[in-house]
């Protein structure tokens, strides 16, 4: 083999090696990029869920707030009010106020539901399981508020009211937040259930690309 042939062989080997090395670097770079993309996606999803969850918590707390301010309580139109008793007017305003409070809860729950579907596709059903306790507490509060409004409705059937009173005797009264320095039983359970979701998601907010 001549010197030129040896040189050509060495050059070909070197070029092949460089190509292989470049391919390896490119593959490693692609892997890093994928990890970065996955980490960023999970970060954004976790952040959205936590923000919506905290807004949802505040909306639940708003439903339970014992004070109902005048700006929350709408009045019927003049024409409607003419045929209504003072109790009817009071019921109209308070029921509308609670309806508005619940709309805020549902707004945040709808936002949470959309992100939960994405989370289920990525992480499986574990997060949904954690949310069950939270939604169970919401359902308990919803029923309590519904019963409260039926009991104060002047046009509600007395038999229905008696049935509700019998049902509520067997259940805890969670209608109003006690607003004490320490959370009441319902709020404590809600905070603990929310903390489980926080603990599940927060590692994604500390994600570091390797």
C-alpha positions as protocol buffer text, in pm:
chain_id: "A"
residue {
  index: 1
  type: UNK
  ca { x: 0 y: 0 z: 0 }
}
residue {
  index: 2
  type: UNK
  ca { x: 142 y: 332 z: -105 }
}
residue {
  index: 3
  type: UNK
  ca { x: 172 y: 631 z: 121 }
}
residue {
  index: 4
  type: UNK
  ca { x: -112 y: 802 z: -65 }
}
residue {
  index: 5
  type: UNK
  ca { x: -338 y: 501 z: -14 }
}
residue {
  index: 6
  type: UNK
  ca { x: -253 y: 490 z: 356 }
}
residue {
  index: 7
  type: UNK
  ca { x: -327 y: 861 z: 387 }
}
residue {
  index: 8
  type: UNK
  ca { x: -658 y: 818 z: 207 }
}
residue {
  index: 9
  type: UNK
  ca { x: -754 y: 527 z: 436 }
}
residue {
  index: 10
  type: UNK
  ca { x: -666 y: 726 z: 746 }
}
residue {
  index: 11
  type: UNK
  ca { x: -868 y: 1020 z: 616 }
}
residue {
  index: 12
  type: UNK
  ca { x: -1172 y: 798 z: 547 }
}
residue {
  index: 13
  type: UNK
  ca { x: -1149 y: 642 z: 893 }
}
residue {
  index: 14
  type: UNK
  ca { x: -1122 y: 983 z: 1052 }
}
residue {
  index: 15
  type: UNK
  ca { x: -1421 y: 1114 z: 861 }
}
residue {
  index: 16
  type: UNK
  ca { x: -1623 y: 807 z: 953 }
}
residue {
  index: 17
  type: UNK
  ca { x: -1528 y: 849 z: 1317 }
}
residue {
  index: 18
  type: UNK
  ca { x: -1621 y: 1214 z: 1307 }
}
residue {
  index: 19
  type: UNK
  ca { x: -1957 y: 1128 z: 1155 }
}
residue {
  index: 20
  type: UNK
  ca { x: -2023 y: 867 z: 1422 }
}
residue {
  index: 21
  type: UNK
  ca { x: -1919 y: 1107 z: 1697 }
}
residue {
  index: 22
  type: UNK
  ca { x: -2144 y: 1374 z: 1550 }
}
residue {
  index: 23
  type: UNK
  ca { x: -2435 y: 1132 z: 1541 }
}
residue {
  index: 24
  type: UNK
  ca { x: -2376 y: 1034 z: 1904 }
}
residue {
  index: 25
  type: UNK
  ca { x: -2363 y: 1399 z: 2010 }
}
residue {
  index: 26
  type: UNK
  ca { x: -2680 y: 1471 z: 1812 }
}
residue {
  index: 27
  type: UNK
  ca { x: -2863 y: 1179 z: 1974 }
}
residue {
  index: 28
  type: UNK
  ca { x: -2752 y: 1291 z: 2320 }
}
residue {
  index: 29
  type: UNK
  ca { x: -2860 y: 1644 z: 2236 }
}
residue {
  index: 30
  type: UNK
  ca { x: -3199 y: 1519 z: 2119 }
}
residue {
  index: 31
  type: UNK
  ca { x: -3240 y: 1325 z: 2444 }
}
residue {
  index: 32
  type: UNK
  ca { x: -3155 y: 1636 z: 2648 }
}
residue {
  index: 33
  type: UNK
  ca { x: -3398 y: 1843 z: 2442 }
}
residue {
  index: 34
  type: UNK
  ca { x: -3673 y: 1587 z: 2496 }
}
residue {
  index: 35
  type: UNK
  ca { x: -3610 y: 1585 z: 2871 }
}
residue {
  index: 36
  type: UNK
  ca { x: -3615 y: 1964 z: 2874 }
}
residue {
  index: 37
  type: UNK
  ca { x: -3941 y: 1970 z: 2678 }
}
residue {
  index: 38
  type: UNK
  ca { x: -4100 y: 1706 z: 2902 }
}
residue {
  index: 39
  type: UNK
  ca { x: -3981 y: 1885 z: 3217 }
}
residue {
  index: 40
  type: UNK
  ca { x: -4112 y: 2220 z: 3093 }
}
residue {
  index: 41
  type: UNK
  ca { x: -4446 y: 2069 z: 2994 }
}
residue {
  index: 42
  type: UNK
  ca { x: -4491 y: 1901 z: 3333 }
}
residue {
  index: 43
  type: UNK
  ca { x: -4382 y: 2219 z: 3509 }
}
residue {
  index: 44
  type: UNK
  ca { x: -4644 y: 2428 z: 3328 }
}
residue {
  index: 45
  type: UNK
  ca { x: -4917 y: 2169 z: 3384 }
}
residue {
  index: 46
  type: UNK
  ca { x: -4836 y: 2139 z: 3756 }
}
residue {
  index: 47
  type: UNK
  ca { x: -4828 y: 2517 z: 3793 }
}
residue {
  index: 48
  type: UNK
  ca { x: -5167 y: 2558 z: 3622 }
}
residue {
  index: 49
  type: UNK
  ca { x: -5326 y: 2291 z: 3837 }
}
residue {
  index: 50
  type: UNK
  ca { x: -5194 y: 2442 z: 4161 }
}
residue {
  index: 51
  type: UNK
  ca { x: -5304 y: 2795 z: 4068 }
}
residue {
  index: 52
  type: UNK
  ca { x: -5654 y: 2671 z: 3979 }
}
residue {
  index: 53
  type: UNK
  ca { x: -5661 y: 2459 z: 4294 }
}
residue {
  index: 54
  type: UNK
  ca { x: -5580 y: 2757 z: 4516 }
}
residue {
  index: 55
  type: UNK
  ca { x: -5849 y: 2964 z: 4342 }
}
residue {
  index: 56
  type: UNK
  ca { x: -6090 y: 2674 z: 4390 }
}
residue {
  index: 57
  type: UNK
  ca { x: -6001 y: 2660 z: 4761 }
}
residue {
  index: 58
  type: UNK
  ca { x: -6068 y: 3033 z: 4795 }
}
residue {
  index: 59
  type: UNK
  ca { x: -6400 y: 2997 z: 4614 }
}
residue {
  index: 60
  type: UNK
  ca { x: -6505 y: 2719 z: 4855 }
}
residue {
  index: 61
  type: UNK
  ca { x: -6404 y: 2942 z: 5146 }
}
residue {
  index: 62
  type: UNK
  ca { x: -6609 y: 3220 z: 4990 }
}
residue {
  index: 63
  type: UNK
  ca { x: -6922 y: 3004 z: 4985 }
}
residue {
  index: 64
  type: UNK
  ca { x: -6879 y: 2935 z: 5358 }
}
residue {
  index: 65
  type: UNK
  ca { x: -6810 y: 3294 z: 5460 }
}
residue {
  index: 66
  type: UNK
  ca { x: -7071 y: 3378 z: 5725 }
}
residue {
  index: 67
  type: UNK
  ca { x: -7103 y: 3743 z: 5620 }
}
residue {
  index: 68
  type: UNK
  ca { x: -7311 y: 3823 z: 5315 }
}
residue {
  index: 69
  type: UNK
  ca { x: -7256 y: 4180 z: 5203 }
}
residue {
  index: 70
  type: UNK
  ca { x: -7518 y: 4403 z: 5051 }
}
residue {
  index: 71
  type: UNK
  ca { x: -7344 y: 4416 z: 4713 }
}
residue {
  index: 72
  type: UNK
  ca { x: -7381 y: 4037 z: 4691 }
}
residue {
  index: 73
  type: UNK
  ca { x: -7755 y: 4041 z: 4743 }
}
residue {
  index: 74
  type: UNK
  ca { x: -7951 y: 4149 z: 4435 }
}
residue {
  index: 75
  type: UNK
  ca { x: -8307 y: 4275 z: 4452 }
}
residue {
  index: 76
  type: UNK
  ca { x: -8589 y: 4166 z: 4223 }
}
residue {
  index: 77
  type: UNK
  ca { x: -8719 y: 4415 z: 3971 }
}
residue {
  index: 78
  type: UNK
  ca { x: -8992 y: 4653 z: 4083 }
}
residue {
  index: 79
  type: UNK
  ca { x: -9253 y: 4457 z: 3889 }
}
residue {
  index: 80
  type: UNK
  ca { x: -9146 y: 4129 z: 4046 }
}
residue {
  index: 81
  type: UNK
  ca { x: -9126 y: 4277 z: 4396 }
}
residue {
  index: 82
  type: UNK
  ca { x: -9488 y: 4395 z: 4383 }
}
residue {
  index: 83
  type: UNK
  ca { x: -9613 y: 4038 z: 4410 }
}
residue {
  index: 84
  type: UNK
  ca { x: -9352 y: 3926 z: 4665 }
}
residue {
  index: 85
  type: UNK
  ca { x: -9357 y: 3927 z: 5044 }
}
residue {
  index: 86
  type: UNK
  ca { x: -9056 y: 4054 z: 5245 }
}
residue {
  index: 87
  type: UNK
  ca { x: -8958 y: 3690 z: 5303 }
}
residue {
  index: 88
  type: UNK
  ca { x: -8980 y: 3621 z: 4932 }
}
residue {
  index: 89
  type: UNK
  ca { x: -8758 y: 3920 z: 4856 }
}
residue {
  index: 90
  type: UNK
  ca { x: -8506 y: 3813 z: 5120 }
}
residue {
  index: 91
  type: UNK
  ca { x: -8499 y: 3459 z: 4984 }
}
residue {
  index: 92
  type: UNK
  ca { x: -8457 y: 3588 z: 4628 }
}
residue {
  index: 93
  type: UNK
  ca { x: -8151 y: 3794 z: 4723 }
}
residue {
  index: 94
  type: UNK
  ca { x: -7980 y: 3530 z: 4936 }
}
residue {
  index: 95
  type: UNK
  ca { x: -8041 y: 3247 z: 4689 }
}
residue {
  index: 96
  type: UNK
  ca { x: -7897 y: 3457 z: 4406 }
}
residue {
  index: 97
  type: UNK
  ca { x: -7596 y: 3544 z: 4622 }
}
residue {
  index: 98
  type: UNK
  ca { x: -7523 y: 3176 z: 4687 }
}
residue {
  index: 99
  type: UNK
  ca { x: -7573 y: 3100 z: 4321 }
}
residue {
  index: 100
  type: UNK
  ca { x: -7305 y: 3357 z: 4236 }
}
residue {
  index: 101
  type: UNK
  ca { x: -7071 y: 3215 z: 4498 }
}
residue {
  index: 102
  type: UNK
  ca { x: -7112 y: 2867 z: 4354 }
}
residue {
  index: 103
  type: UNK
  ca { x: -7048 y: 2988 z: 4002 }
}
residue {
  index: 104
  type: UNK
  ca { x: -6695 y: 3081 z: 4113 }
}
residue {
  index: 105
  type: UNK
  ca { x: -6646 y: 2731 z: 4248 }
}
residue {
  index: 106
  type: UNK
  ca { x: -6768 y: 2574 z: 3924 }
}
residue {
  index: 107
  type: UNK
  ca { x: -6552 y: 2804 z: 3714 }
}
residue {
  index: 108
  type: UNK
  ca { x: -6237 y: 2681 z: 3889 }
}
residue {
  index: 109
  type: UNK
  ca { x: -6351 y: 2319 z: 3891 }
}
residue {
  index: 110
  type: UNK
  ca { x: -6403 y: 2335 z: 3515 }
}
residue {
  index: 111
  type: UNK
  ca { x: -6050 y: 2467 z: 3476 }
}
residue {
  index: 112
  type: UNK
  ca { x: -5918 y: 2191 z: 3701 }
}
residue {
  index: 113
  type: UNK
  ca { x: -6106 y: 1923 z: 3507 }
}
residue {
  index: 114
  type: UNK
  ca { x: -5943 y: 2020 z: 3177 }
}
residue {
  index: 115
  type: UNK
  ca { x: -5594 y: 2002 z: 3330 }
}
residue {
  index: 116
  type: UNK
  ca { x: -5676 y: 1678 z: 3513 }
}
residue {
  index: 117
  type: UNK
  ca { x: -5747 y: 1512 z: 3178 }
}
residue {
  index: 118
  type: UNK
  ca { x: -5403 y: 1615 z: 3054 }
}
residue {
  index: 119
  type: UNK
  ca { x: -5245 y: 1500 z: 3381 }
}
residue {
  index: 120
  type: UNK
  ca { x: -5416 y: 1162 z: 3352 }
}
residue {
  index: 121
  type: UNK
  ca { x: -5272 y: 1117 z: 3002 }
}
residue {
  index: 122
  type: UNK
  ca { x: -4920 y: 1188 z: 3134 }
}
residue {
  index: 123
  type: UNK
  ca { x: -4913 y: 1049 z: 3488 }
}
residue {
  index: 124
  type: UNK
  ca { x: -5204 y: 807 z: 3508 }
}
residue {
  index: 125
  type: UNK
  ca { x: -5495 y: 817 z: 3751 }
}
residue {
  index: 126
  type: UNK
  ca { x: -5310 y: 889 z: 4078 }
}
residue {
  index: 127
  type: UNK
  ca { x: -5381 y: 1263 z: 4076 }
}
residue {
  index: 128
  type: UNK
  ca { x: -5752 y: 1205 z: 4009 }
}
residue {
  index: 129
  type: UNK
  ca { x: -5760 y: 978 z: 4313 }
}
residue {
  index: 130
  type: UNK
  ca { x: -5619 y: 1258 z: 4528 }
}
residue {
  index: 131
  type: UNK
  ca { x: -5886 y: 1497 z: 4404 }
}
residue {
  index: 132
  type: UNK
  ca { x: -6170 y: 1265 z: 4509 }
}
residue {
  index: 133
  type: UNK
  ca { x: -6151 y: 1376 z: 4873 }
}
residue {
  index: 134
  type: UNK
  ca { x: -6160 y: 1742 z: 4770 }
}
residue {
  index: 135
  type: UNK
  ca { x: -6462 y: 1697 z: 4546 }
}
residue {
  index: 136
  type: UNK
  ca { x: -6637 y: 1492 z: 4814 }
}
residue {
  index: 137
  type: UNK
  ca { x: -6606 y: 1786 z: 5054 }
}
residue {
  index: 138
  type: UNK
  ca { x: -6740 y: 2020 z: 4786 }
}
residue {
  index: 139
  type: UNK
  ca { x: -7040 y: 1791 z: 4735 }
}
residue {
  index: 140
  type: UNK
  ca { x: -7106 y: 1782 z: 5110 }
}
residue {
  index: 141
  type: UNK
  ca { x: -7103 y: 2161 z: 5124 }
}
residue {
  index: 142
  type: UNK
  ca { x: -7323 y: 2191 z: 4816 }
}
residue {
  index: 143
  type: UNK
  ca { x: -7590 y: 1973 z: 4976 }
}
residue {
  index: 144
  type: UNK
  ca { x: -7574 y: 2171 z: 5299 }
}
residue {
  index: 145
  type: UNK
  ca { x: -7622 y: 2501 z: 5116 }
}
residue {
  index: 146
  type: UNK
  ca { x: -7903 y: 2354 z: 4907 }
}
residue {
  index: 147
  type: UNK
  ca { x: -8081 y: 2236 z: 5220 }
}
residue {
  index: 148
  type: UNK
  ca { x: -8032 y: 2576 z: 5382 }
}
residue {
  index: 149
  type: UNK
  ca { x: -8197 y: 2750 z: 5088 }
}
residue {
  index: 150
  type: UNK
  ca { x: -8490 y: 2509 z: 5079 }
}
residue {
  index: 151
  type: UNK
  ca { x: -8551 y: 2566 z: 5451 }
}
residue {
  index: 152
  type: UNK
  ca { x: -8565 y: 2942 z: 5405 }
}
residue {
  index: 153
  type: UNK
  ca { x: -8779 y: 2927 z: 5089 }
}
residue {
  index: 154
  type: UNK
  ca { x: -9128 y: 3056 z: 5177 }
}
residue {
  index: 155
  type: UNK
  ca { x: -9282 y: 2856 z: 4895 }
}
residue {
  index: 156
  type: UNK
  ca { x: -9114 y: 2522 z: 4974 }
}
residue {
  index: 157
  type: UNK
  ca { x: -9328 y: 2229 z: 5083 }
}
residue {
  index: 158
  type: UNK
  ca { x: -9337 y: 2181 z: 5461 }
}
residue {
  index: 159
  type: UNK
  ca { x: -9302 y: 1806 z: 5424 }
}
residue {
  index: 160
  type: UNK
  ca { x: -8982 y: 1858 z: 5227 }
}
residue {
  index: 161
  type: UNK
  ca { x: -8851 y: 2092 z: 5496 }
}
residue {
  index: 162
  type: UNK
  ca { x: -8924 y: 1836 z: 5768 }
}
residue {
  index: 163
  type: UNK
  ca { x: -8741 y: 1568 z: 5570 }
}
residue {
  index: 164
  type: UNK
  ca { x: -8439 y: 1792 z: 5529 }
}
residue {
  index: 165
  type: UNK
  ca { x: -8433 y: 1876 z: 5901 }
}
residue {
  index: 166
  type: UNK
  ca { x: -8433 y: 1505 z: 5983 }
}
residue {
  index: 167
  type: UNK
  ca { x: -8149 y: 1440 z: 5738 }
}
residue {
  index: 168
  type: UNK
  ca { x: -7939 y: 1731 z: 5865 }
}
residue {
  index: 169
  type: UNK
  ca { x: -7973 y: 1620 z: 6227 }
}
residue {
  index: 170
  type: UNK
  ca { x: -7753 y: 1324 z: 6144 }
}
residue {
  index: 171
  type: UNK
  ca { x: -7487 y: 1529 z: 5967 }
}
residue {
  index: 172
  type: UNK
  ca { x: -7233 y: 1788 z: 6078 }
}
residue {
  index: 173
  type: UNK
  ca { x: -7308 y: 2156 z: 6030 }
}
residue {
  index: 174
  type: UNK
  ca { x: -7052 y: 2291 z: 5784 }
}
residue {
  index: 175
  type: UNK
  ca { x: -7257 y: 2577 z: 5645 }
}
residue {
  index: 176
  type: UNK
  ca { x: -7042 y: 2858 z: 5785 }
}
residue {
  index: 177
  type: UNK
  ca { x: -6671 y: 2906 z: 5834 }
}
residue {
  index: 178
  type: UNK
  ca { x: -6597 y: 2973 z: 6200 }
}
residue {
  index: 179
  type: UNK
  ca { x: -6320 y: 3217 z: 6096 }
}
residue {
  index: 180
  type: UNK
  ca { x: -6112 y: 3125 z: 6400 }
}
residue {
  index: 181
  type: UNK
  ca { x: -5735 y: 3134 z: 6430 }
}
residue {
  index: 182
  type: UNK
  ca { x: -5739 y: 2759 z: 6379 }
}
residue {
  index: 183
  type: UNK
  ca { x: -5937 y: 2615 z: 6086 }
}
residue {
  index: 184
  type: UNK
  ca { x: -6262 y: 2442 z: 6170 }
}
residue {
  index: 185
  type: UNK
  ca { x: -6311 y: 2072 z: 6098 }
}
residue {
  index: 186
  type: UNK
  ca { x: -6431 y: 2114 z: 5739 }
}
residue {
  index: 187
  type: UNK
  ca { x: -6162 y: 2363 z: 5644 }
}
residue {
  index: 188
  type: UNK
  ca { x: -5892 y: 2148 z: 5804 }
}
residue {
  index: 189
  type: UNK
  ca { x: -6003 y: 1848 z: 5600 }
}
residue {
  index: 190
  type: UNK
  ca { x: -6004 y: 2059 z: 5285 }
}
residue {
  index: 191
  type: UNK
  ca { x: -5654 y: 2194 z: 5355 }
}
residue {
  index: 192
  type: UNK
  ca { x: -5520 y: 1845 z: 5423 }
}
residue {
  index: 193
  type: UNK
  ca { x: -5671 y: 1708 z: 5101 }
}
residue {
  index: 194
  type: UNK
  ca { x: -5525 y: 2000 z: 4904 }
}
residue {
  index: 195
  type: UNK
  ca { x: -5183 y: 1946 z: 5066 }
}
residue {
  index: 196
  type: UNK
  ca { x: -5174 y: 1592 z: 4925 }
}
residue {
  index: 197
  type: UNK
  ca { x: -5218 y: 1731 z: 4574 }
}
residue {
  index: 198
  type: UNK
  ca { x: -4952 y: 1995 z: 4641 }
}
residue {
  index: 199
  type: UNK
  ca { x: -4705 y: 1731 z: 4757 }
}
residue {
  index: 200
  type: UNK
  ca { x: -4772 y: 1527 z: 4445 }
}
residue {
  index: 201
  type: UNK
  ca { x: -4717 y: 1820 z: 4206 }
}
residue {
  index: 202
  type: UNK
  ca { x: -4446 y: 2032 z: 4367 }
}
residue {
  index: 203
  type: UNK
  ca { x: -4154 y: 1804 z: 4265 }
}
residue {
  index: 204
  type: UNK
  ca { x: -4238 y: 1901 z: 3906 }
}
residue {
  index: 205
  type: UNK
  ca { x: -4190 y: 2268 z: 3998 }
}
residue {
  index: 206
  type: UNK
  ca { x: -3837 y: 2190 z: 4116 }
}
residue {
  index: 207
  type: UNK
  ca { x: -3750 y: 2001 z: 3799 }
}
residue {
  index: 208
  type: UNK
  ca { x: -3385 y: 2020 z: 3694 }
}
residue {
  index: 209
  type: UNK
  ca { x: -3273 y: 1909 z: 3353 }
}
residue {
  index: 210
  type: UNK
  ca { x: -3002 y: 1644 z: 3370 }
}
